[in-house]
Amino acid sequence: MNKVANALYASRKILLVLWIILIIGFGFYAAKLPSVLGGNGFEMKGMYKDTEQLLVDKFDVSEAQIIVLFEKKDGVSDAKFQQTIAQYMQKAKDKSDASKVDIPAASNKMIKGSTAYGIIHFNHDDGTMDKRVEKIRTLSAEEKEMSVKLTGGPIIEKDMNTASQADLAKAEAIGIPVALVVLLLAFGGVVAAAIPLMIGIVTVVTTMGVVYFFHPYTELSIFILNVIPMIGLALSIDFALLFINRFKEEIQTKSVEQAIKITIQTAGRSVIFSGLCVFIGLAGMLFIQVDIFQNVALGGMAVVFIAVFSALTLLPSILAILGTRINRLRILKVSEQGGQSRWRSFATFVMKKPVTMTIVSLIILLVALIPVRDMHLEIPSSEALPTKYESRQAFDTYNDTFINKSTADVYFVLEAKQDMLNEKPLTNAFTFIKQLKEDSLVKQVDSISTALNVKSSDQLQDMLENPQISAQTKPAVDSFINGHYMLIKATLDTDQNSDQAKDFVRKWKDKRSPFTVHIGGYPKFEQEIFDEIYEKAPYGLALVLFSTYIILMIAFRSVLIPLKAIIMNILSLTATFGLLVWLFQNGHLGLTQSNIALVLPVFVFGLVFGLSMDYEVFLISRIHEVYHQTRDNNVATVEGLASTSKIITSAALIMIVITGAFAFTDVTPVKQMGVGIALAIFIDATIVRMLLVPSLMKLLGDANWWFFTKKRDKSSSNEQLKS
């Protein structure tokens, strides 16, 4: 690190100029990032996506749909209501260049009382969907005899993007001012307090500009707009806090050049190791081939890299130019000695009763994790959108009025090697339909058989050979058969989110058949997403645990400390998930009752596992320094805690403030993630660091440094032999 420190100090002015150029350049593209974000990120390559495309290509199923919800006003007759709807739908079709519209009528169950809905179909989305929607909205505003609300995938997606941007602004408006107050309390001066915030903003803006260039190669989820600032601000401010604190210590007795170089060699080393831990924690998500995990991993890894890079290049450059002026504009008198004395007393108290403190800590964590057993995971849907949005209100009304939530639709597309109307494939298809009907979970099957009320393939072929009957049945045949393909819809007697529905599609996917069987529908979508996460997450977990252990073992020259840190991290994270279940699933402390977002455990683990190691690296690095000097484990632990606790507590508080501010946002998964990260950091900064770390350091004694001691002893022996 000595050569790196010399090079960074020598290049400080050049680095500052380069950073100004980077900020201006990437800042331009950062402003454009929201325009290329879309979707909730729950997409992956697989049978569901292939089947959906087959439905579009072979059976005229639209790629995008807008649901129009109509509510009749008082005094309007049913006949007038239907007539007005029909006129509206035709205008909407013409104005938006839609492929077709489904118009409600009393016979097709699209009208119930004073409520009705229609569907506008689009065969392709060429990037003009927003403009098409706005044209339809102008029609809605003109209606006098009924209220008109628009919903459906494209509109909910757009509103989710809008809500995410509003959430980001709200979280920043809460988090940044409070973070500034914490920084003022930590440093006492405006200059020192402002620099970490500036570094955080620079990191976030630069990363957003970099991520903009990812969009031609991968679909970018709207949630990336919240993840990058959440990680970037918290991590950059933490790094800057540690760095500035060490620089302020060194500048008291050394020149600016010496202070910068020592800070880079000590705090800079800690930043590299902690950044590497966070980077690897996020990299573990790359195993899961679902867009949202890929997005968050890539965006998170980018912001971590830039946070470390800015901490090691931009920050030293600024501090080198400021020098002793870092202490300017002091508005609070901060006593370092008083704070260290209190932490030293507390650490000594804990270490006097290590067994008791360990047992108390473990009891608290174990009680907190009990609710985990009741955790119910679900893929975020329209319910993640705040109820104030019209699209959410309309979708809820549509679901409550027209959708049977106790059933689920699964689509089968049978692919034969020859035309489906030939004798052999048609016979096999009717056998397949018969087997479907016999499945205990299947409530109803819609197929060519039910459409034409035929019982066998022979009966259907006789019908098709009759010219008069064949002409009449052609529309029904075309709806279910296209060349080598046949469409079958099975309605299951269970809701679409149930485990039974997922088990059903798994079973039929693996069932032997003379056809290539393609399966679609929401149960298939959920089954693929859940299976992908459950199958691939362990690989990511193994990578994170193994890599973190090796990194910390190298950093601390210890076998036990990395193992202890990993176990404590897993325990505190599990306790966090238990608290999230208690808060959200059970609806405590005024939070709206909601299931836990499927992505949350992976996200919180990937982010917090690395972030909490951040503090572990800062703390143990200082303890390691003292142990290297004194060879006394107890003294090293007490002094390490005393010298770092104030700054680590400030860093943790800032992390809690920045991420916890998202608890006041409206998009449910973002709210859960903000609360989850804030809770995890709080547990780590209190129970783990204040109680468990000193207790276990005391109990394990010199065994904490077994790897280090062994190497030191070998070096001493070699020196004695040489002499």
C-alpha positions in Angstrom: 0.0 0.0 0.0 3.0 2.3 0.5 3.7 2.6 -3.3 -0.1 3.1 -3.9 -0.2 5.8 -1.3 2.8 7.6 -2.9 1.3 7.4 -6.4 -2.1 8.6 -5.3 -0.6 11.6 -3.4 1.6 12.5 -6.4 -1.3 12.4 -8.8 -3.8 14.3 -6.6 -4.4 17.3 -8.9 -4.6 15.1 -12.0 -7.1 12.8 -10.3 -9.2 15.8 -9.2 -9.4 17.1 -12.8 -10.3 13.6 -14.1 -13.1 13.3 -11.6 -14.6 16.6 -12.6 -14.6 15.4 -16.2 -16.2 12.0 -15.1 -18.9 13.7 -13.1 -19.9 16.1 -15.9 -19.9 13.3 -18.5 -21.7 10.6 -16.6 -24.0 13.1 -14.9 -25.5 13.8 -18.3 -26.4 10.1 -18.8 -27.5 9.6 -15.2 -30.3 12.0 -15.9 -31.4 9.8 -18.8 -31.3 6.5 -16.8 -35.1 6.6 -15.7 -36.1 6.7 -19.4 -34.5 3.3 -20.1 -35.9 1.5 -17.0 -39.0 -0.7 -17.2 -40.7 -3.7 -15.8 -40.5 -5.3 -12.3 -37.5 -7.4 -13.4 -39.2 -10.7 -13.0 -38.2 -12.1 -16.4 -36.0 -15.0 -17.3 -35.3 -17.3 -20.2 -37.3 -20.4 -19.9 -40.4 -22.4 -20.9 -42.9 -19.7 -19.7 -41.3 -17.0 -21.9 -41.1 -19.3 -24.9 -44.7 -20.4 -24.4 -45.9 -16.8 -24.2 -44.2 -16.1 -27.5 -45.8 -19.1 -29.1 -49.2 -17.9 -28.0 -48.4 -14.5 -29.7 -47.0 -16.1 -32.9 -49.5 -19.0 -33.3 -52.7 -18.1 -31.6 -53.1 -14.3 -32.0 -52.6 -13.5 -28.3 -51.6 -9.9 -27.9 -48.2 -8.9 -26.6 -49.5 -6.1 -24.5 -53.0 -5.3 -23.1 -54.6 -2.3 -21.5 -57.7 -3.0 -19.3 -60.3 -0.2 -19.4 -62.6 -0.2 -16.3 -66.0 1.5 -16.7 -68.3 2.5 -14.0 -71.8 3.7 -14.9 -73.0 7.0 -13.5 -76.5 7.4 -11.9 -79.4 7.8 -14.3 -77.7 6.1 -17.2 -79.6 3.1 -18.6 -77.9 -0.3 -19.2 -78.4 0.0 -22.9 -76.9 3.4 -23.0 -74.0 2.2 -20.9 -73.2 -0.6 -23.3 -73.6 1.7 -26.3 -71.3 4.3 -24.9 -68.7 1.6 -24.0 -68.8 0.3 -27.5 -68.3 3.7 -29.0 -65.4 4.5 -26.6 -63.6 1.2 -27.3 -63.8 1.8 -31.1 -62.4 5.3 -30.7 -59.7 4.0 -28.4 -58.7 1.3 -31.0 -58.5 3.9 -33.8 -56.7 6.5 -31.8 -54.1 4.2 -30.3 -53.5 2.0 -33.4 -54.5 -1.1 -31.4 -54.7 -4.5 -33.1 -58.2 -5.3 -31.6 -60.5 -4.6 -28.7 -62.7 -6.8 -26.5 -66.0 -5.1 -26.0 -68.1 -6.0 -22.9 -71.6 -7.3 -23.4 -74.1 -8.8 -21.0 -73.5 -12.2 -22.5 -69.7 -12.4 -22.0 -69.5 -11.7 -18.3 -67.6 -8.5 -18.8 -70.4 -6.5 -17.2 -71.5 -6.8 -13.6 -74.0 -4.3 -12.4 -72.7 -0.8 -12.9 -69.2 -2.0 -13.6 -67.7 -3.3 -16.8 -64.3 -3.7 -18.5 -62.9 -3.9 -22.0 -59.5 -4.9 -23.2 -57.3 -3.0 -25.8 -54.8 -5.4 -27.5 -51.5 -4.4 -29.0 -49.5 -6.8 -31.1 -46.2 -5.2 -30.5 -44.6 -2.5 -28.3 -42.4 -0.4 -30.5 -41.5 2.1 -27.8 -44.6 4.3 -28.4 -46.8 2.7 -25.7 -46.7 5.8 -23.5 -47.9 8.0 -26.3 -50.7 5.5 -27.1 -51.8 5.5 -23.5 -51.9 9.3 -23.4 -54.1 9.3 -26.5 -56.5 6.9 -24.7 -56.4 9.1 -21.6 -57.7 12.1 -23.6 -60.7 10.0 -24.6 -61.3 9.0 -20.9 -61.4 12.7 -19.8 -64.2 13.4 -22.4 -66.7 10.8 -21.0 -69.7 12.2 -19.2 -71.9 9.2 -18.7 -69.4 6.9 -17.1 -66.1 7.0 -15.2 -63.1 5.5 -17.1 -59.9 4.2 -15.5 -57.0 2.5 -17.3 -54.9 -0.3 -15.9 -52.9 -3.3 -17.1 -49.2 -4.2 -17.5 -47.9 -1.2 -19.5 -49.7 1.4 -17.3 -48.8 -0.3 -14.0 -45.2 -0.5 -15.2 -45.1 3.2 -16.0 -46.7 4.1 -12.7 -44.2 1.9 -10.8 -41.4 3.9 -12.5 -43.0 7.2 -11.5 -43.5 5.9 -7.9 -39.9 4.7 -7.7 -38.6 8.1 -8.7 -40.9 9.8 -6.2 -39.7 7.3 -3.5 -36.1 8.1 -4.3 -36.7 11.9 -3.9 -38.6 11.3 -0.7 -35.9 9.1 0.8 -33.2 11.5 -0.1 -35.2 14.4 1.3 -35.3 12.5 4.6 -32.0 10.7 4.7 -29.5 13.3 3.5 -30.4 16.1 6.0 -30.4 13.6 8.9 -27.1 12.1 7.7 -25.6 15.6 7.6 -26.7 16.1 11.3 -25.0 12.8 12.2 -21.8 13.9 10.4 -21.8 17.2 12.2 -22.1 15.4 15.5 -19.2 13.1 14.5 -16.8 15.8 13.2 -18.1 19.0 14.7 -17.3 21.0 11.5 -19.2 21.8 8.4 -16.3 21.2 6.0 -15.5 17.7 7.4 -19.3 16.8 7.5 -20.0 18.0 4.0 -17.3 16.0 2.2 -18.8 12.5 2.8 -22.1 13.7 1.5 -20.4 15.1 -1.6 -18.5 11.9 -2.2 -21.8 9.9 -1.8 -23.6 12.0 -4.3 -20.7 11.9 -6.8 -20.6 8.1 -6.5 -24.3 7.7 -7.1 -24.5 10.1 -10.0 -21.4 8.5 -11.7 -22.8 5.0 -11.2 -26.1 5.9 -12.7 -24.4 7.3 -15.7 -22.3 4.1 -16.0 -25.4 1.8 -15.6 -27.2 3.8 -18.4 -24.9 2.1 -20.9 -26.0 -1.3 -19.7 -29.5 -0.9 -21.2 -28.7 -2.1 -24.8 -27.4 -5.4 -23.4 -29.9 -6.2 -20.6 -33.4 -5.2 -19.5 -33.0 -2.7 -16.6 -35.6 -3.0 -13.8 -37.1 0.2 -12.2 -35.9 -1.0 -8.8 -32.3 -0.2 -9.8 -33.3 3.4 -9.3 -33.7 2.8 -5.6 -30.9 0.3 -5.1 -28.0 2.3 -6.5 -28.6 5.4 -4.3 -29.4 3.2 -1.3 -26.1 1.3 -1.5 -24.0 4.2 -3.0 -24.9 6.9 -0.5 -24.6 4.6 2.6 -21.3 2.9 1.5 -19.6 6.1 0.2 -20.5 8.0 3.3 -19.2 5.2 5.5 -15.9 5.0 3.6 -15.5 8.7 3.7 -16.3 8.8 7.4 -13.6 6.3 8.3 -11.1 7.9 5.9 -11.6 11.5 7.2 -11.6 10.3 10.8 -8.2 8.7 10.4 -6.9 11.7 8.4 -8.0 14.1 11.2 -6.1 11.9 13.7 -2.9 11.9 11.7 -2.9 15.6 10.7 -2.6 16.6 14.4 1.0 15.3 14.6 2.1 14.9 10.9 2.4 16.8 7.7 -0.5 16.7 5.2 1.5 14.5 2.9 2.4 12.0 5.7 -1.2 12.1 7.0 -2.6 11.3 3.6 -0.2 8.5 3.0 -0.8 6.9 6.4 -4.5 7.2 6.0 -4.4 5.5 2.6 -2.2 2.7 4.0 -4.6 2.1 7.0 -8.1 3.3 6.3 -7.6 2.8 2.6 -6.7 -0.9 3.2 -9.8 -1.3 5.3 -11.9 0.3 2.5 -10.5 -2.1 -0.1 -11.2 -5.2 2.0 -14.7 -4.1 3.1 -15.6 -3.0 -0.5 -14.4 -6.4 -1.7 -16.7 -8.1 0.8 -19.7 -6.1 -0.3 -18.8 -6.7 -4.0 -18.7 -10.4 -3.5 -22.0 -10.4 -1.5 -23.6 -8.8 -4.5 -21.8 -11.0 -7.0 -23.5 -14.0 -5.4 -26.8 -12.9 -7.0 -25.4 -13.4 -10.5 -26.0 -17.1 -10.2 -29.8 -16.4 -10.3 -30.8 -16.0 -13.9 -33.7 -13.6 -13.2 -33.4 -10.1 -14.6 -34.0 -8.3 -11.3 -31.2 -10.2 -9.6 -28.8 -9.6 -12.5 -29.8 -5.9 -12.5 -29.3 -5.4 -8.8 -26.0 -7.4 -8.8 -24.6 -5.4 -11.8 -25.8 -2.1 -10.5 -24.7 -2.8 -6.9 -21.3 -4.1 -8.0 -20.8 -1.0 -10.1 -21.7 1.4 -7.3 -19.4 -0.6 -4.8 -16.5 -0.4 -7.3 -17.0 3.4 -7.8 -17.5 3.9 -4.1 -14.1 2.3 -3.4 -12.5 4.1 -6.4 -13.8 7.5 -5.3 -12.7 6.8 -1.6 -9.2 6.0 -2.8 -8.7 8.7 -5.5 -11.2 11.6 -5.2 -11.3 11.8 -1.4 -7.5 11.8 -0.8 -7.2 14.5 -3.5 -9.7 16.7 -1.8 -8.1 16.1 1.7 -4.6 16.8 0.3 -5.8 20.2 -1.0 -7.7 21.1 2.2 -5.1 19.9 4.6 -5.7 21.4 8.1 -8.6 23.4 6.7 -10.6 20.2 7.1 -11.3 21.5 10.6 -12.8 24.8 9.4 -16.3 26.1 10.2 -16.5 24.2 13.4 -20.0 24.6 15.0 -19.7 21.9 17.7 -17.1 20.9 20.1 -16.4 17.2 19.8 -14.5 15.5 22.6 -12.6 12.4 21.3 -11.2 11.5 24.7 -14.5 11.5 26.5 -16.1 9.2 23.9 -13.2 6.8 23.9 -13.3 6.7 27.7 -17.0 5.7 27.8 -16.5 3.0 25.1 -13.4 1.7 26.9 -15.4 1.4 30.2 -18.3 -0.3 28.4 -16.0 -2.8 26.6 -14.3 -3.6 29.9 -17.6 -4.1 31.6 -18.8 -6.6 28.9 -15.5 -8.5 28.9 -15.8 -9.0 32.7 -18.9 -11.2 32.1 -18.3 -12.7 28.6 -20.4 -15.9 29.2 -23.4 -14.0 30.5 -23.2 -11.4 27.7 -22.9 -14.1 25.0 -25.9 -15.9 26.4 -28.0 -12.7 26.6 -27.1 -11.7 23.1 -27.9 -15.2 21.7 -31.3 -15.3 23.5 -32.3 -11.9 22.0 -31.3 -13.0 18.5 -33.0 -16.4 18.8 -36.3 -14.8 20.0 -36.2 -12.4 17.1 -35.7 -15.1 14.5 -38.7 -17.2 15.7 -41.2 -15.6 13.2 -39.0 -16.7 10.3 -40.8 -20.1 10.2 -44.0 -18.3 9.2 -42.4 -16.3 6.4 -44.5 -16.3 3.2 -42.7 -15.2 0.1 -44.5 -13.8 -3.0 -43.5 -12.1 -6.3 -44.4 -8.4 -6.1 -47.4 -7.6 -8.3 -49.7 -4.6 -8.7 -50.1 -4.6 -4.9 -46.6 -3.2 -4.6 -47.9 0.0 -6.2 -49.4 2.6 -3.8 -53.2 2.7 -3.7 -53.2 6.4 -4.7 -52.5 5.5 -8.3 -55.5 5.1 -10.6 -54.0 2.0 -12.2 -53.8 0.2 -8.8 -57.4 1.2 -7.9 -58.7 0.0 -11.2 -56.8 -3.2 -11.1 -58.1 -4.0 -7.6 -61.7 -3.3 -8.7 -61.2 -5.5 -11.8 -59.7 -8.3 -9.7 -62.4 -8.1 -7.0 -65.3 -7.9 -9.5 -64.4 -10.1 -12.4 -61.6 -12.5 -11.4 -62.1 -15.8 -9.5 -59.2 -15.8 -7.2 -59.7 -19.4 -6.2 -58.8 -20.7 -9.6 -55.7 -20.5 -11.8 -55.3 -20.8 -15.6 -52.5 -22.9 -17.1 -51.9 -22.9 -20.9 -50.5 -26.0 -22.7 -49.2 -25.7 -26.3 -48.7 -29.2 -27.8 -46.1 -29.3 -30.6 -46.3 -32.3 -33.0 -43.8 -33.4 -35.7 -46.6 -33.2 -38.3 -49.8 -31.3 -38.8 -52.0 -31.5 -35.7 -55.0 -32.4 -37.7 -53.4 -35.7 -38.9 -54.8 -38.8 -37.4 -52.0 -39.8 -35.1 -51.2 -36.4 -33.5 -55.0 -35.7 -33.1 -55.6 -39.0 -31.4 -52.6 -38.4 -29.1 -53.9 -34.8 -28.4 -57.4 -36.1 -27.3 -55.6 -38.6 -25.0 -53.6 -35.7 -23.5 -56.9 -33.8 -23.0 -58.5 -36.8 -21.3 -55.5 -37.2 -18.9 -55.7 -33.5 -18.0 -59.4 -33.8 -17.2 -58.7 -36.7 -14.9 -56.1 -34.7 -12.9 -57.7 -34.1 -9.4 -56.6 -30.4 -9.4 -58.1 -29.6 -12.8 -61.5 -28.0 -12.6 -62.1 -27.4 -16.3 -60.4 -27.9 -19.6 -61.0 -25.6 -22.6 -59.8 -27.1 -25.9 -61.0 -27.9 -29.4 -63.0 -30.7 -27.8 -65.1 -28.4 -25.7 -65.3 -25.7 -28.3 -66.9 -28.1 -30.8 -68.4 -30.4 -28.2 -66.7 -33.5 -29.7 -65.6 -36.5 -27.6 -63.0 -38.1 -29.8 -60.5 -37.4 -32.6 -62.6 -39.5 -35.0 -65.7 -37.4 -34.3 -63.7 -34.2 -35.0 -62.2 -35.6 -38.2 -65.6 -36.6 -39.5 -66.8 -33.1 -38.7 -63.9 -31.5 -40.6 -64.3 -33.7 -43.6 -67.9 -32.4 -44.1 -67.5 -29.1 -46.2 -70.6 -27.4 -44.7 -69.7 -28.2 -41.1 -66.0 -27.5 -41.7 -66.7 -23.9 -42.8 -68.8 -23.2 -39.7 -66.2 -24.7 -37.3 -63.2 -23.0 -38.9 -63.0 -20.1 -36.4 -63.1 -22.5 -33.4 -60.5 -24.7 -35.0 -58.2 -21.8 -35.8 -58.5 -20.6 -32.1 -57.1 -23.9 -30.9 -55.1 -25.4 -33.8 -52.4 -23.9 -36.0 -50.3 -26.2 -38.1 -48.2 -28.4 -35.8 -49.5 -26.7 -32.7 -52.6 -27.1 -30.4 -53.7 -24.9 -27.6 -55.3 -26.2 -24.4 -56.3 -24.2 -21.3 -56.6 -26.0 -17.9 -58.4 -24.2 -15.1 -57.1 -25.4 -11.7 -59.1 -25.6 -8.5 -56.6 -23.5 -6.6 -55.3 -19.9 -6.6 -52.5 -19.0 -9.0 -50.0 -18.3 -6.2 -50.5 -21.6 -4.4 -47.9 -24.4 -3.9 -50.4 -26.8 -5.5 -50.4 -24.8 -8.7 -46.6 -24.8 -8.9 -46.5 -28.5 -8.2 -49.0 -29.1 -11.0 -46.9 -27.4 -13.7 -43.8 -29.2 -12.4 -45.5 -32.5 -12.7 -46.8 -31.9 -16.2 -43.5 -30.4 -17.4 -41.8 -33.7 -16.5 -44.7 -36.0 -17.8 -43.8 -38.2 -20.8 -45.7 -37.3 -23.9 -45.5 -37.9 -27.7 -45.5 -34.1 -28.0 -43.1 -31.3 -27.2 -45.2 -29.7 -24.4 -45.0 -26.0 -23.8 -46.6 -24.7 -20.6 -47.5 -21.1 -19.8 -49.8 -19.1 -17.5 -49.1 -17.4 -14.2 -48.5 -20.6 -12.2 -45.7 -21.6 -14.6 -44.2 -18.1 -14.3 -44.1 -18.4 -10.5 -42.8 -21.9 -10.5 -39.9 -21.0 -12.8 -39.0 -17.9 -10.7 -39.2 -19.8 -7.4 -37.3 -22.8 -8.6 -34.6 -20.7 -10.1 -34.0 -18.8 -6.8 -34.2 -21.9 -4.6 -31.9 -23.9 -6.9 -29.3 -21.2 -7.6 -29.2 -19.2 -4.4 -27.2 -21.9 -2.5 -24.4 -21.5 -5.1 -24.3 -17.7 -4.5 -24.4 -18.3 -0.8 -21.5 -20.7 -1.0 -19.4 -18.3 -3.1 -20.1 -15.4 -0.6 -19.3 -17.4 2.5 -16.2 -19.1 1.1 -14.8 -15.9 -0.5 -15.5 -13.7 2.6 -13.8 -16.2 4.8 -10.7 -16.3 2.7 -10.6 -12.5 2.4 -11.0 -11.9 6.1 -8.5 -14.7 6.9 -5.9 -12.9 4.7 -6.8 -9.5 6.1 -6.6 -10.5 9.8 -4.2 -13.4 9.7 -6.7 -15.4 11.7 -8.6 -18.6 11.3 -11.3 -18.1 14.0 -12.2 -14.4 13.5 -13.6 -14.8 10.0 -15.5 -17.9 11.0 -16.9 -16.1 14.0 -17.8 -13.0 11.9 -19.7 -15.2 9.3 -21.7 -17.1 12.0 -22.7 -13.9 13.8 -23.7 -12.3 10.5 -25.9 -15.2 9.5 -27.5 -15.2 13.0 -28.2 -11.5 12.9 -29.6 -11.6 9.4 -31.9 -14.5 10.3 -33.1 -12.4 13.2 -33.7 -9.5 10.8 -35.9 -11.7 8.6 -37.9 -12.7 11.7 -38.5 -9.1 12.6 -39.5 -8.3 9.0 -42.1 -11.1 9.1 -43.4 -9.7 12.5 -43.6 -6.2 11.1 -45.0 -6.7 7.6 -46.8 -10.1 7.5 -48.4 -9.4 10.9 -48.9 -5.7 10.2 -47.3 -4.3 13.4 -46.3 -0.8 14.2 -48.7 0.7 11.7 -47.3 -1.0 8.7 -49.7 -2.3 6.0 -50.0 -6.0 6.2 -48.2 -7.7 3.2 -46.3 -10.8 2.4 -42.5 -10.6 2.1 -41.2 -9.9 -1.4 -39.6 -13.0 -2.9 -36.4 -11.1 -3.7 -36.0 -9.6 -0.2 -34.1 -12.4 1.6 -31.6 -12.6 -1.3 -31.2 -8.8 -1.6 -30.9 -8.2 2.1 -28.4 -11.1 2.5 -26.3 -10.0 -0.5 -26.2 -6.3 0.6 -26.0 -6.6 4.4 -23.6 -9.5 4.5 -21.1 -7.3 2.9 -22.1 -4.0 4.5 -21.9 -5.5 8.0 -18.5 -6.9 7.2 -17.6 -3.3 6.5 -17.8 -2.6 10.2 -16.1 -5.9 11.1 -13.2 -5.0 8.9 -12.9 -1.5 10.4 -13.1 -2.8 14.0 -10.9 -5.9 13.7 -8.3 -4.0 11.7 -7.8 -1.6 14.6 -7.8 -4.4 17.2 -5.3 -6.2 15.0 -3.0 -3.1 14.9 -3.1 -2.9 18.7 -2.5 -6.7 19.1 0.4 -6.5 16.8 2.0 -3.9 19.1 1.0 -5.3 22.5 0.5 -9.1 22.0 -2.3 -8.7 24.6 -5.7 -9.8 23.2 -7.7 -8.2 26.0 -5.9 -4.8 25.7 -6.2 -4.9 21.9 -10.0 -5.6 22.1 -10.7 -2.8 24.6 -8.5 -0.3 22.8 -9.7 -1.2 19.4 -13.3 -0.8 20.5 -12.6 2.5 22.3 -10.8 4.0 19.3 -13.3 3.0 16.6 -16.7 2.7 18.3 -17.6 6.4 17.9 -16.9 6.5 14.2 -18.3 3.1 13.5 -21.5 4.0 15.5 -21.7 7.2 13.4 -21.2 5.2 10.2 -23.9 2.6 11.2 -26.3 5.4 12.2 -25.8 7.0 8.8 -26.4 3.6 7.1 -29.6 3.2 9.1 -30.7 6.7 8.3 -30.0 6.4 4.5 -31.6 3.0 4.1 -34.3 3.4 6.8 -35.5 6.5 5.0 -37.0 4.2 2.4 -39.4 2.9 5.1 -41.3 6.1 4.4 -41.7 5.3 0.7 -44.7 3.9 -1.0 -43.6 1.0 -3.2 -43.8 -2.1 -0.9 -40.7 -4.1 -1.9 -38.6 -0.9 -1.7 -40.0 -0.2 1.8 -39.3 -3.7 2.9 -35.8 -3.6 1.6 -35.1 -0.2 3.3 -36.5 -1.5 6.7 -34.7 -4.8 6.3 -31.2 -3.3 5.7 -31.7 -0.7 8.5 -32.8 -3.4 11.0 -29.9 -5.6 10.0 -27.3 -2.8 10.5 -28.9 -1.8 13.8 -28.7 -5.4 15.1 -25.1 -5.6 13.9 -24.1 -2.3 15.4 -25.7 -3.0 18.8 -26.1 -6.6 19.8 -23.3 -8.0 17.7 -20.6 -5.4 17.9 -21.3 -4.1 21.4 -22.0 -7.4 23.1 -21.0 -10.4 21.1 -17.7 -9.2 19.6 -16.0 -8.2 22.9 -17.5 -11.3 24.7 -16.2 -13.8 22.1 -12.9 -12.0 21.8 -12.4 -12.4 25.5 -13.5 -16.1 25.6 -11.3 -17.1 22.7 -8.3 -15.1 23.9 -5.1 -15.5 21.9 -6.8 -18.3 19.8 -8.4 -15.4 17.9 -5.0 -14.8 16.3 -3.9 -18.4 15.8 -2.9 -17.9 12.1 -1.2 -14.6 12.9 0.6 -16.0 16.0 1.9 -19.0 14.2 3.3 -16.9 11.4 4.9 -14.4 13.8 6.4 -17.2 15.9 7.9 -18.8 12.7 9.4 -15.5 11.7 10.9 -14.9 15.1 12.5 -18.5 15.1 14.0 -17.8 11.6 15.5 -14.5 12.8 17.0 -16.3 15.9 18.6 -19.0 13.7 20.1 -16.4 11.4 21.6 -14.5 14.3 
